[in-house]
């Protein structure tokens, strides 16, 4: 299950993890694709939707919390991942972007997912995608 703000690359990452070369489209509702649940970014940006995320997590085994490397803040509160009964992984997206700040993205994710693994990926170059896929499948 992927959680992250609007525009953070969740849907594109979903396509890459599934080795689907087609372009991603904006997720308007919960989107079940094979072994992945792609959630709308609005769900992570509005605490009113946290209950929906927690309920959806009952259908998942792994939680991916996405942090766009071009953003300077996180939309999720500290220790957010601890509210889910899932193995949690942090994912930094858009590492190939000219304005990417991977160190800052990692710092932000460490507050949301203390002590959890963090992977850096590019859905454009596919850098880190195979390693992330292996880590996820290991816990399914």
Buried (B, 14 or more C-beta within 10 A) or exposed (E): BBBBBBBBBBBBBBBBBBEEEEEBEEBEEBBEBEEBBBBBBEBBEEEEBBEBBEEBBEEBEBBBBBBBBBBEEBBBEEEBBEEBEBBBBBBBBBBBBEEBBBEBBBEBBBEBBEEBEBBBBBBBEEEBBEEBBEBBEEEE
